[in-house]
């Protein structure tokens, strides 16, 4: 599932995001959603979120919670 629809993303969900500094390379960072920052219902580049680690980026992929390693 991609991360372009706000309704698909919930606080506590396991996601893969692209950080601002990684936009050129497309490197993914995984984590758990702490806050959803995008207010609009959709965004073509992905919904912006803050992870529990404090990292901020746009969701590229939503995964199962057990897929995230701490």
Buried (B, 14 or more C-beta within 10 A) or exposed (E): EEBBBBEBBEEEBBBBBBBEEEEEEEEBBBBBBBEBEBEEEEBEEBBBBBBBEEBBBBBBBBEEEEEBEE
